[in-house]
Amino acid sequence: MRHGDGVEAVRGRAEVLSGAEPVVGQGAWVAVVVAAVAAVLAGAIVAMANQPVWQLLGAGRGLVPEESYHLSALVIVMATTLGQFAGWIIGTAVLAFAWHLLGRPVTPLYVRGAMTVIYLGLVALPLFFFHVLFGQPLTGIPREGLAEWVVATHPGASGLLFTAHPIVDLSLIPYAVITLALLWGLGDRALRNRGLQIVLALVVMATSFSVALSLAIHSTLVHLRIS
């Protein structure tokens, strides 16, 4: 065996034992870009198709003209969506780095576990804190007549606020099931295969989008009930 071959063999073995071997396939950034583009397109469609809702929310009131409320809502929803997705990536990296600092190998199994923990946290915590902050203060405010008022005065807003609202909230369940199935049913392939990387990124981004849209819907209803 040549000296160079021996050095490479020892180096490769050391990387595997230390966990330094990449556990996520190269080109994962492609999946991130695809998911981000899909989210922006979906957000633009929702913003344009539900302008009456954003008129009621009035995001950016006093800073942007009323005819641009749907654009300010799009910015807020997209910032929340992309921020959560970035939090999933950064949170996973932080947990992996902390594990490495403890002297433990960062294996694909550990990375999938870190992805799962951060994912479930990003799904549950935003809605949990929203209900903690606003749920109790709103319990004494009557709800009767709100849907009827919206239908009578802003009929274009009722579809998203009342018909699609439970669908958006419940969509988090199948998204979570698919994400967990990808991470644990397919094993390391979800991290290394380009196609599966894209599917995983799209599902996680869809989860983030649903959470962001749910928060926007809840915020609109809170605004209407308070005012």
FILUMZA-27474 format. One line per field, with one value per atom (N, C-alpha, C): residue number from 0; atom name; x, y, z. Coordinates in Angstrom, 3 decimals. Layout:
N
marpa <- [NUM:...]
vose <- [CA:...]
X <- [X:...]
Y <- [Y:...]
Z <- [Z:...]
END
This chain:
227
marpa <- [0:0:0:1:1:1:2:2:2:3:3:3:4:4:4:5:5:5:6:6:6:7:7:7:8:8:8:9:9:9:10:10:10:11:11:11:12:12:12:13:13:13:14:14:14:15:15:15:16:16:16:17:17:17:18:18:18:19:19:19:20:20:20:21:21:21:22:22:22:23:23:23:24:24:24:25:25:25:26:26:26:27:27:27:28:28:28:29:29:29:30:30:30:31:31:31:32:32:32:33:33:33:34:34:34:35:35:35:36:36:36:37:37:37:38:38:38:39:39:39:40:40:40:41:41:41:42:42:42:43:43:43:44:44:44:45:45:45:46:46:46:47:47:47:48:48:48:49:49:49:50:50:50:51:51:51:52:52:52:53:53:53:54:54:54:55:55:55:56:56:56:57:57:57:58:58:58:59:59:59:60:60:60:61:61:61:62:62:62:63:63:63:64:64:64:65:65:65:66:66:66:67:67:67:68:68:68:69:69:69:70:70:70:71:71:71:72:72:72:73:73:73:74:74:74:75:75:75:76:76:76:77:77:77:78:78:78:79:79:79:80:80:80:81:81:81:82:82:82:83:83:83:84:84:84:85:85:85:86:86:86:87:87:87:88:88:88:89:89:89:90:90:90:91:91:91:92:92:92:93:93:93:94:94:94:95:95:95:96:96:96:97:97:97:98:98:98:99:99:99:100:100:100:101:101:101:102:102:102:103:103:103:104:104:104:105:105:105:106:106:106:107:107:107:108:108:108:109:109:109:110:110:110:111:111:111:112:112:112:113:113:113:114:114:114:115:115:115:116:116:116:117:117:117:118:118:118:119:119:119:120:120:120:121:121:121:122:122:122:123:123:123:124:124:124:125:125:125:126:126:126:127:127:127:128:128:128:129:129:129:130:130:130:131:131:131:132:132:132:133:133:133:134:134:134:135:135:135:136:136:136:137:137:137:138:138:138:139:139:139:140:140:140:141:141:141:142:142:142:143:143:143:144:144:144:145:145:145:146:146:146:147:147:147:148:148:148:149:149:149:150:150:150:151:151:151:152:152:152:153:153:153:154:154:154:155:155:155:156:156:156:157:157:157:158:158:158:159:159:159:160:160:160:161:161:161:162:162:162:163:163:163:164:164:164:165:165:165:166:166:166:167:167:167:168:168:168:169:169:169:170:170:170:171:171:171:172:172:172:173:173:173:174:174:174:175:175:175:176:176:176:177:177:177:178:178:178:179:179:179:180:180:180:181:181:181:182:182:182:183:183:183:184:184:184:185:185:185:186:186:186:187:187:187:188:188:188:189:189:189:190:190:190:191:191:191:192:192:192:193:193:193:194:194:194:195:195:195:196:196:196:197:197:197:198:198:198:199:199:199:200:200:200:201:201:201:202:202:202:203:203:203:204:204:204:205:205:205:206:206:206:207:207:207:208:208:208:209:209:209:210:210:210:211:211:211:212:212:212:213:213:213:214:214:214:215:215:215:216:216:216:217:217:217:218:218:218:219:219:219:220:220:220:221:221:221:222:222:222:223:223:223:224:224:224:225:225:225:226:226:226]
vose <- [N:CA:C:N:CA:C:N:CA:C:N:CA:C:N:CA:C:N:CA:C:N:CA:C:N:CA:C:N:CA:C:N:CA:C:N:CA:C:N:CA:C:N:CA:C:N:CA:C:N:CA:C:N:CA:C:N:CA:C:N:CA:C:N:CA:C:N:CA:C:N:CA:C:N:CA:C:N:CA:C:N:CA:C:N:CA:C:N:CA:C:N:CA:C:N:CA:C:N:CA:C:N:CA:C:N:CA:C:N:CA:C:N:CA:C:N:CA:C:N:CA:C:N:CA:C:N:CA:C:N:CA:C:N:CA:C:N:CA:C:N:CA:C:N:CA:C:N:CA:C:N:CA:C:N:CA:C:N:CA:C:N:CA:C:N:CA:C:N:CA:C:N:CA:C:N:CA:C:N:CA:C:N:CA:C:N:CA:C:N:CA:C:N:CA:C:N:CA:C:N:CA:C:N:CA:C:N:CA:C:N:CA:C:N:CA:C:N:CA:C:N:CA:C:N:CA:C:N:CA:C:N:CA:C:N:CA:C:N:CA:C:N:CA:C:N:CA:C:N:CA:C:N:CA:C:N:CA:C:N:CA:C:N:CA:C:N:CA:C:N:CA:C:N:CA:C:N:CA:C:N:CA:C:N:CA:C:N:CA:C:N:CA:C:N:CA:C:N:CA:C:N:CA:C:N:CA:C:N:CA:C:N:CA:C:N:CA:C:N:CA:C:N:CA:C:N:CA:C:N:CA:C:N:CA:C:N:CA:C:N:CA:C:N:CA:C:N:CA:C:N:CA:C:N:CA:C:N:CA:C:N:CA:C:N:CA:C:N:CA:C:N:CA:C:N:CA:C:N:CA:C:N:CA:C:N:CA:C:N:CA:C:N:CA:C:N:CA:C:N:CA:C:N:CA:C:N:CA:C:N:CA:C:N:CA:C:N:CA:C:N:CA:C:N:CA:C:N:CA:C:N:CA:C:N:CA:C:N:CA:C:N:CA:C:N:CA:C:N:CA:C:N:CA:C:N:CA:C:N:CA:C:N:CA:C:N:CA:C:N:CA:C:N:CA:C:N:CA:C:N:CA:C:N:CA:C:N:CA:C:N:CA:C:N:CA:C:N:CA:C:N:CA:C:N:CA:C:N:CA:C:N:CA:C:N:CA:C:N:CA:C:N:CA:C:N:CA:C:N:CA:C:N:CA:C:N:CA:C:N:CA:C:N:CA:C:N:CA:C:N:CA:C:N:CA:C:N:CA:C:N:CA:C:N:CA:C:N:CA:C:N:CA:C:N:CA:C:N:CA:C:N:CA:C:N:CA:C:N:CA:C:N:CA:C:N:CA:C:N:CA:C:N:CA:C:N:CA:C:N:CA:C:N:CA:C:N:CA:C:N:CA:C:N:CA:C:N:CA:C:N:CA:C:N:CA:C:N:CA:C:N:CA:C:N:CA:C:N:CA:C:N:CA:C:N:CA:C:N:CA:C:N:CA:C:N:CA:C:N:CA:C:N:CA:C:N:CA:C:N:CA:C:N:CA:C:N:CA:C:N:CA:C:N:CA:C:N:CA:C:N:CA:C:N:CA:C:N:CA:C:N:CA:C:N:CA:C:N:CA:C:N:CA:C:N:CA:C:N:CA:C:N:CA:C:N:CA:C:N:CA:C:N:CA:C:N:CA:C:N:CA:C:N:CA:C:N:CA:C:N:CA:C:N:CA:C:N:CA:C:N:CA:C:N:CA:C:N:CA:C:N:CA:C:N:CA:C:N:CA:C:N:CA:C]
X <- [0.862:0.000:0.886:0.570:1.344:1.080:2.063:1.933:0.697:0.446:-0.714:-2.016:-2.096:-3.310:-3.530:-2.460:-2.581:-3.059:-2.528:-2.951:-4.437:-4.885:-6.285:-7.182:-6.749:-7.547:-7.687:-6.574:-6.605:-7.485:-7.368:-8.167:-9.650:-10.000:-11.408:-11.959:-11.149:-11.588:-11.798:-10.909:-11.013:-12.264:-12.593:-13.779:-15.044:-15.093:-16.260:-16.415:-15.298:-15.344:-15.679:-15.262:-15.493:-16.823:-17.496:-18.752:-18.574:-17.319:-17.051:-17.527:-17.839:-18.329:-19.670:-19.860:-21.129:-22.307:-23.325:-24.495:-25.635:-25.525:-26.515:-25.879:-26.578:-26.028:-25.685:-24.661:-24.254:-25.380:-25.434:-26.458:-27.783:-27.788:-29.034:-29.599:-28.731:-29.191:-30.219:-30.137:-31.127:-32.525:-32.642:-33.933:-34.440:-33.543:-33.927:-34.451:-33.760:-34.175:-35.533:-35.708:-36.976:-38.118:-37.907:-38.946:-39.250:-38.214:-38.413:-39.202:-38.870:-39.596:-41.054:-41.297:-42.664:-43.447:-42.796:-43.471:-43.839:-42.923:-43.202:-44.357:-44.375:-45.473:-46.802:-46.804:-48.031:-48.491:-47.536:-47.881:-48.470:-47.904:-48.417:-49.837:-50.095:-51.442:-52.455:-52.091:-52.996:-53.225:-52.167:-52.304:-53.202:-53.032:-53.830:-55.272:-55.478:-56.825:-57.666:-57.054:-57.794:-57.567:-57.575:-57.328:-58.319:-59.611:-60.529:-60.082:-59.447:-58.965:-57.900:-56.991:-55.882:-56.356:-57.458:-58.069:-58.587:-59.161:-59.642:-58.494:-57.428:-56.272:-55.597:-55.456:-54.859:-53.394:-52.651:-51.223:-50.499:-49.766:-49.065:-49.901:-51.010:-51.895:-51.117:-51.239:-50.519:-49.161:-48.662:-47.359:-47.485:-48.491:-48.705:-50.147:-50.414:-51.799:-52.680:-53.976:-54.900:-54.874:-54.684:-54.676:-53.443:-52.506:-51.294:-51.261:-52.383:-52.404:-52.088:-52.516:-52.242:-50.749:-50.038:-48.587:-47.873:-48.334:-47.726:-48.029:-49.244:-49.572:-48.687:-48.433:-47.554:-46.163:-45.648:-44.319:-44.299:-45.343:-45.390:-45.476:-46.367:-46.529:-45.253:-44.620:-43.398:-42.241:-42.156:-41.097:-41.266:-42.518:-42.776:-42.461:-42.888:-42.661:-41.180:-40.472:-39.044:-38.249:-38.704:-38.023:-38.126:-39.307:-39.466:-38.641:-38.636:-37.847:-36.358:-35.908:-34.510:-34.234:-35.229:-35.063:-34.910:-35.615:-35.478:-34.054:-33.504:-32.146:-31.127:-31.258:-30.287:-30.391:-31.614:-31.784:-31.166:-31.342:-30.731:-29.212:-28.669:-27.217:-26.688:-27.430:-27.000:-26.977:-28.020:-28.037:-26.905:-26.648:-25.557:-24.212:-24.029:-22.763:-22.601:-23.688:-23.624:-23.255:-23.839:-23.517:-22.039:-21.535:-20.114:-19.227:-19.633:-18.836:-18.776:-19.778:-19.780:-18.892:-18.278:-17.391:-18.093:-19.343:-20.104:-20.108:-20.107:-20.154:-21.528:-21.520:-22.765:-23.162:-23.909:-24.320:-25.616:-25.942:-27.238:-28.416:-28.312:-29.387:-29.597:-28.505:-28.628:-29.198:-28.747:-29.243:-30.738:-31.194:-32.634:-33.407:-32.817:-33.453:-33.523:-32.436:-32.421:-33.432:-33.505:-34.494:-35.907:-36.168:-37.497:-37.851:-36.937:-37.195:-37.468:-36.624:-36.807:-38.092:-38.379:-39.596:-40.841:-40.937:-42.116:-42.230:-41.082:-41.107:-41.617:-41.183:-41.613:-43.085:-43.605:-45.030:-45.877:-45.480:-46.334:-46.155:-44.917:-44.672:-45.334:-45.261:-45.891:-47.384:-48.107:-49.543:-49.836:-48.980:-49.170:-49.042:-47.967:-47.768:-48.836:-49.310:-50.370:-51.624:-51.967:-53.161:-52.958:-51.723:-51.449:-51.600:-51.093:-51.125:-52.506:-53.236:-54.508:-55.729:-55.518:-56.661:-57.483:-56.830:-57.552:-58.225:-57.528:-58.206:-59.416:-59.465:-60.561:-61.736:-61.552:-62.614:-63.908:-63.795:-64.992:-65.642:-65.040:-65.590:-66.539:-67.771:-68.730:-68.334:-68.563:-68.253:-69.482:-70.648:-71.865:-71.973:-72.323:-72.557:-71.339:-70.143:-68.934:-68.904:-69.172:-69.164:-70.222:-71.405:-72.478:-72.111:-71.453:-71.040:-70.012:-69.064:-68.036:-68.675:-69.595:-70.253:-71.042:-71.691:-72.524:-71.710:-70.580:-69.819:-68.580:-67.964:-66.754:-66.869:-67.777:-68.026:-66.798:-65.891:-64.695:-63.729:-63.952:-63.034:-63.483:-64.750:-65.280:-64.661:-64.256:-63.697:-62.449:-61.501:-60.254:-60.448:-61.229:-61.358:-62.150:-63.131:-64.014:-64.034:-64.025:-64.073:-62.701:-61.687:-60.341:-59.587:-60.028:-59.302:-59.061:-60.097:-59.837:-58.999:-59.123:-58.321:-56.838:-56.558:-55.171:-54.608:-55.389:-54.911:-54.702:-55.666:-55.582:-54.539:-54.140:-53.116:-51.791:-51.592:-50.345:-50.187:-51.302:-51.233:-50.647:-51.218:-50.609:-49.190:-48.927:-47.565:-46.585:-46.976:-46.104:-45.922:-47.006:-46.914:-45.960:-46.085:-45.217:-43.767:-43.533:-42.166:-41.534:-42.265:-41.731:-41.534:-42.424:-42.272:-41.026:-40.749:-39.548:-38.284:-38.284:-37.083:-36.839:-37.912:-37.741:-38.151:-39.002:-39.385:-38.385:-37.723:-36.760:-35.319:-35.130:-33.786:-32.912:-31.632:-30.665:-30.910:-31.728:-31.978:-32.622:-33.419:-34.063:-33.042:-31.845:-30.802:-29.860:-29.753:-28.723:-29.267:-30.498:-31.066:-31.623:-31.240:-31.637:-33.153:-33.820:-35.270:-35.960:-35.512:-36.112:-35.790:-34.621:-34.283:-35.289:-35.621:-36.562:-37.944:-38.375:-39.687:-39.728:-38.683:-38.618:-38.658:-37.868:-37.842:-39.199:-39.875:-41.190:-42.217:-42.176:-43.148:-42.886:-41.619:-41.301:-41.681:-41.430:-41.810:-43.330:-44.047:-45.505:-46.018:-45.361:-45.715:-45.531:-44.380:-44.098:-45.115:-45.491:-46.463:-47.832:-48.235:-49.519:-49.532:-48.433:-48.351:-48.443:-47.699:-47.727:-49.114:-49.754:-51.095:-52.105:-51.972:-52.860:-52.718:-51.488:-51.259:-51.878:-51.779:-52.376:-53.894:-54.492:-55.948:-56.384:-55.687:-56.015:-55.868:-54.820:-54.601:-55.739:-56.218:-57.339:-58.593:-58.878:-60.055:-59.938:-58.723:-58.505:-58.776:-58.266:-58.476:-59.966:-60.699:-62.122:-62.895:-62.557:-63.290:-63.002:-61.777:-61.437:-62.072:-62.059:-62.576:-64.080]
Y <- [-1.204:0.000:1.238:2.194:3.425:4.244:5.100:5.901:6.797:7.396:8.288:7.561:6.329:5.549:5.239:4.943:4.634:5.822:7.014:8.233:8.497:8.331:8.566:7.564:6.320:5.311:5.627:6.022:6.377:7.601:8.602:9.815:9.504:8.669:8.311:7.580:6.661:5.919:6.857:7.820:8.766:9.617:10.015:10.834:10.066:8.801:7.998:7.843:7.550:7.328:8.599:9.753:11.014:11.644:11.102:11.692:12.833:13.041:14.163:13.904:12.667:12.341:13.033:13.721:14.417:13.444:13.845:12.989:13.443:14.636:15.144:15.188:14.639:14.565:15.926:15.950:17.191:17.718:19.036:19.652:19.819:19.725:19.898:21.302:22.239:23.607:23.666:22.706:22.666:22.453:21.542:21.283:22.522:23.249:24.470:25.519:25.696:26.687:26.315:25.043:24.593:24.853:24.513:24.714:26.192:27.030:28.467:29.072:28.687:29.192:28.761:27.500:27.000:27.772:28.100:28.835:30.240:30.909:32.269:32.264:31.293:31.202:30.941:30.007:29.719:30.931:31.626:32.809:33.906:34.098:35.120:34.793:33.509:33.094:33.342:32.951:33.142:34.627:35.423:36.858:37.521:37.179:37.802:37.321:36.052:35.476:35.818:36.347:36.617:38.046:38.983:40.375:40.907:40.506:40.997:40.639:39.477:39.086:40.053:40.392:41.267:42.694:43.079:44.369:44.408:43.298:43.222:43.203:42.500:42.443:43.798:44.469:45.803:45.821:44.797:44.759:45.930:46.686:47.843:49.101:49.098:50.269:51.507:52.557:53.784:53.867:52.725:52.704:52.437:51.681:51.365:51.720:52.057:52.357:51.122:51.333:50.224:49.225:49.722:48.816:47.912:48.144:47.313:46.426:46.343:45.503:44.044:43.581:42.184:41.950:42.989:42.852:42.815:43.654:43.620:42.297:41.757:40.450:39.364:39.476:38.503:38.543:39.738:39.863:39.210:39.451:38.887:37.364:36.848:35.393:34.739:35.352:34.774:34.863:35.969:36.100:35.039:34.793:33.760:32.373:32.122:30.805:30.521:31.427:31.209:31.245:32.061:32.106:30.791:30.178:28.876:27.801:27.836:26.842:27.005:28.258:28.514:28.074:28.269:27.825:26.322:25.603:24.137:23.736:24.389:24.072:24.484:25.718:26.230:25.459:25.174:24.426:23.045:22.389:21.077:21.178:22.214:22.406:22.695:23.471:23.784:22.525:21.710:20.467:19.532:19.484:18.635:19.140:20.454:21.023:20.783:20.938:20.683:19.225:18.319:16.899:16.651:17.358:17.233:17.753:18.861:19.411:18.448:17.606:16.611:15.418:15.470:14.399:13.204:13.392:12.299:12.409:11.299:11.350:11.808:12.725:13.235:12.297:11.290:10.273:10.672:10.035:10.303:10.074:9.069:8.797:9.986:10.563:11.713:12.917:13.138:14.279:14.141:12.937:12.733:12.982:12.589:12.867:14.357:15.075:16.525:17.214:16.779:17.336:17.135:15.960:15.651:16.544:16.690:17.500:18.954:19.515:20.914:21.069:20.113:20.182:20.215:19.294:19.236:20.504:21.046:22.294:23.458:23.547:24.639:24.524:23.305:23.126:23.526:23.085:23.245:24.584:25.042:26.196:27.491:27.850:29.121:29.168:28.100:28.085:28.006:27.292:27.196:28.562:29.293:30.608:31.598:31.462:32.343:32.154:30.893:30.633:31.034:30.910:31.343:32.850:33.578:35.035:35.602:34.992:35.572:34.716:33.431:32.548:32.927:33.103:33.436:34.811:35.866:37.168:37.174:36.235:36.244:35.355:34.586:33.642:34.345:35.559:36.259:37.102:37.163:37.972:37.111:37.532:36.704:36.514:35.292:34.976:35.040:35.041:34.972:36.155:35.827:36.870:37.302:36.859:37.300:36.776:35.473:34.893:35.542:35.765:36.392:37.815:38.528:39.899:39.906:38.976:38.909:38.566:37.604:37.219:38.384:39.161:40.268:41.455:41.715:42.929:42.669:41.506:41.154:39.699:39.422:38.020:37.315:38.059:37.426:36.934:37.342:36.938:35.683:35.316:34.209:32.868:32.707:31.430:31.053:31.983:31.686:31.695:32.657:32.813:31.691:31.139:30.170:28.805:28.791:27.503:26.836:27.600:27.030:26.973:27.749:27.825:26.454:25.641:24.320:23.416:23.578:22.767:23.111:24.412:24.853:24.295:24.383:23.882:22.366:21.646:20.188:19.662:20.492:20.049:19.765:20.318:20.083:18.616:17.927:16.507:15.652:15.687:14.873:15.330:16.627:17.090:16.470:16.433:15.843:14.349:13.676:12.238:11.977:12.757:12.567:12.845:13.932:14.273:13.164:12.670:11.594:10.313:10.066:8.873:8.979:10.160:10.354:10.166:10.753:10.713:9.341:8.643:7.396:6.173:6.350:5.210:4.904:5.958:5.785:5.855:6.133:6.140:7.235:6.900:7.883:8.349:7.621:8.020:9.387:9.754:11.063:12.188:11.879:12.887:12.903:11.797:11.676:11.693:11.233:11.165:12.516:13.002:14.337:14.492:13.517:13.596:13.616:12.763:12.724:13.987:14.555:15.829:16.909:16.938:17.941:17.712:16.441:16.134:16.541:16.202:16.555:18.063:18.783:20.246:20.847:20.310:20.824:20.594:19.422:19.127:20.003:20.174:21.032:22.480:22.920:24.280:24.426:23.405:23.444:23.526:22.823:22.914:24.337:24.926:26.297:27.274:27.052:27.926:27.800:26.583:26.384:27.040:26.925:27.580:29.093:29.643:31.086:31.552:30.803:31.172:31.049:30.027:29.864:31.035:31.462:32.612:33.878:34.042:35.212:35.180:34.007:33.879:34.166:33.568:33.808:35.292:35.920:37.342:38.188:37.838:38.565:38.410:37.186:36.945:37.651:37.653:38.380:39.864:40.408:41.830:42.142:41.281:41.523:41.418:40.451:40.252:41.356:41.863:42.942:44.262:44.490:45.755:45.732]
Z <- [0.000:0.000:0.000:-0.834:-0.870:0.375:0.724:1.933:1.872:0.687:0.535:0.753:0.238:0.428:1.899:2.607:4.021:4.824:4.488:5.184:4.958:3.706:3.399:4.116:4.198:4.876:6.355:6.990:8.410:8.633:7.725:7.860:7.718:6.745:6.563:7.763:8.311:9.484:10.673:10.844:11.955:11.822:10.579:10.368:10.736:10.360:10.680:12.183:12.882:14.318:15.077:14.567:15.259:14.910:13.915:13.504:12.544:12.041:11.148:9.738:9.435:8.100:7.881:6.767:6.536:6.623:7.383:7.527:6.630:6.063:5.127:3.749:2.765:1.428:0.855:0.012:-0.630:-1.512:-1.604:-2.429:-1.721:-0.381:0.362:0.165:-0.208:-0.434:-1.565:-2.495:-3.590:-3.020:-2.057:-1.424:-0.700:-0.045:0.667:-0.303:-1.429:-2.421:-3.010:-3.364:-3.934:-2.950:-1.684:-0.677:-0.472:-0.484:-0.291:-1.450:-2.667:-3.841:-3.780:-3.417:-3.315:-2.258:-1.136:-0.067:-0.513:-1.209:-1.674:-2.670:-3.577:-4.536:-3.830:-2.889:-2.145:-1.347:-0.732:0.035:-0.835:-2.023:-2.942:-3.383:-3.648:-4.066:-2.943:-1.723:-0.584:-0.323:-0.424:-0.173:-1.201:-2.469:-3.522:-3.503:-3.164:-3.217:-1.996:-0.948:0.288:0.772:-0.143:0.228:1.260:1.240:2.286:3.701:3.843:5.167:5.650:4.768:5.169:5.371:4.703:4.988:6.421:6.870:8.246:9.239:8.904:9.807:9.891:8.737:8.734:9.120:8.718:9.037:8.374:9.150:8.620:8.601:9.347:9.378:9.829:9.057:9.356:8.689:8.220:7.554:6.065:5.686:4.271:3.917:2.668:2.264:2.366:2.521:2.714:1.566:0.348:-0.794:-0.810:0.082:0.149:1.373:2.095:3.297:2.971:1.795:1.444:1.238:0.803:0.631:1.987:2.917:4.245:4.935:4.705:5.270:4.662:3.350:2.693:3.304:3.557:4.162:5.542:6.333:7.685:7.644:6.794:6.706:6.193:5.188:4.649:5.646:6.374:7.379:8.463:8.863:9.866:9.322:8.081:7.470:7.302:6.640:6.389:7.682:8.643:9.930:10.674:10.619:11.275:10.582:9.253:8.520:8.836:8.854:9.215:10.648:11.527:12.907:13.014:12.138:12.114:11.737:10.730:10.292:11.354:11.848:12.820:14.132:14.561:15.799:15.721:14.571:14.374:14.427:13.780:13.776:15.177:15.959:17.330:18.186:18.081:18.849:18.424:17.115:16.630:17.141:17.138:17.620:19.119:19.870:21.309:21.582:20.786:20.921:20.625:19.608:19.249:20.378:21.024:22.122:23.304:23.432:24.495:24.168:22.979:22.578:21.976:21.586:21.007:19.482:18.778:17.310:16.816:15.875:15.296:14.164:14.484:13.529:12.832:11.716:11.071:12.008:12.874:13.822:14.742:15.240:16.128:15.390:14.155:13.380:13.140:12.825:12.623:13.915:15.039:16.323:16.612:16.311:16.525:15.614:14.359:13.435:13.957:14.530:15.042:16.225:17.165:18.354:17.970:17.112:16.708:15.905:15.044:14.230:15.108:16.052:16.916:17.761:18.161:18.922:18.100:16.853:15.994:15.627:15.603:15.306:16.508:17.693:18.872:19.588:19.745:20.603:20.127:18.818:18.416:18.721:18.379:18.640:20.139:20.878:22.323:22.982:22.649:23.250:22.797:21.566:21.093:21.949:22.208:23.009:24.465:24.975:26.353:26.471:25.470:25.528:25.280:24.324:23.918:24.267:24.539:24.759:25.972:27.113:28.334:28.261:27.799:27.716:26.801:25.835:24.867:25.275:26.351:26.697:27.102:27.625:28.052:26.973:25.789:24.703:23.892:23.740:22.997:21.547:21.050:19.663:18.768:19.378:18.606:17.645:16.423:15.444:14.667:15.081:14.384:12.954:12.784:11.436:10.560:11.137:10.365:9.951:10.852:10.535:9.410:9.471:8.422:7.079:7.085:5.841:5.260:6.128:5.664:5.191:5.851:5.543:4.703:4.882:4.128:3.661:2.742:2.345:1.795:1.203:0.653:1.705:2.970:4.041:4.769:4.613:5.400:5.024:3.764:3.325:4.093:4.201:4.903:6.411:6.914:8.363:9.014:8.306:8.955:8.269:6.939:6.242:6.207:5.794:5.659:6.973:7.951:9.225:9.860:10.087:10.694:9.801:8.487:7.570:7.726:7.824:8.012:9.308:10.383:11.676:11.650:11.109:11.101:10.118:9.152:8.198:8.881:10.062:10.786:11.162:11.346:11.727:10.604:9.379:8.318:7.967:8.060:7.796:8.790:10.059:11.079:10.836:10.465:10.192:9.028:7.965:6.793:7.156:7.913:8.311:9.131:10.117:10.955:10.149:9.190:8.348:7.484:6.978:6.168:7.010:8.199:9.031:9.655:10.018:10.746:9.951:8.958:8.144:7.045:6.545:5.461:5.943:7.217:7.770:7.180:6.974:6.516:5.085:4.336:2.949:2.861:3.870:3.866:3.966:4.483:4.610:3.420:2.711:1.679:0.258:0.062:-1.279:-1.688:-2.881:-3.312:-3.392:-3.984:-4.103:-2.756:-1.833:-0.506:0.285:0.055:0.693:0.292:-0.990:-1.484:-0.882:-0.841:-0.263:1.211:1.953:3.377:3.564:2.774:2.892:2.557:1.528:1.149:2.263:2.891:3.955:5.178:5.540:6.684:6.376:5.141:4.762:4.762:4.293:4.320:5.758:6.662:8.076:8.585:8.274:8.709:8.123:6.864:6.217:6.888:7.219:7.882:9.257:9.994:11.302:11.137:10.166:9.940:9.516:8.639:8.173:9.309:10.136:11.278:12.244:12.489:13.363:12.775:11.445:10.799:10.919:10.737:10.860:12.300:13.259:14.661:15.003:14.486:14.767:14.215:13.037:12.447:13.296:13.739:14.569:15.919:16.480:17.736:17.540:16.441:16.140:16.000:15.328:15.132:16.447:17.248:18.511:19.507:19.507:20.429:19.977:18.661:18.164:18.005]
END
